[in-house]
Amino acid sequence: MRRALHIVERSFGNDHPNVAIRLSNLATLLNATNRLAEAEPLMRRALLILVGFTRRIGREHPRLDVVLSNYRGLLEALGRTPDQIRQRLRELDDSRNSDDSLARSPETNRPHRTGTSE
């Protein structure tokens, strides 16, 4: 899988959605084999690529929600609290100069708003 990732990176460039899909697949494999610390940066990078693609194109990439859900699950498996997960997603959004679009509540898939009641 790492070799396939390397080939796709060379063929399409580091920020192409095909690279994100390979990263996500590799991170999922690492997660399944309990190599969570190795999986996290790969899944984070996949998410950032898909968020960047979504913002450039103006419509959501079809795999964005799956990768986002998998990243949340990975952070939970790493022992992160819901607040820590939301904060991490906000940090990823901030690195792309955006709003809280990633810090959506997993139950509602809507942006999480702190200090408000729903």
Secondary structure by P-SEA (a helix, b strand, c coil): caaaaaaaaaacccccaaaaaaaaaaaaaaaaacaaaaaaaaaaaaaaaaaaaaaaacccccaaaaaaaaaaaaaaaacccaaaaaaaaaaaaaaacccccccccccccccccccccc
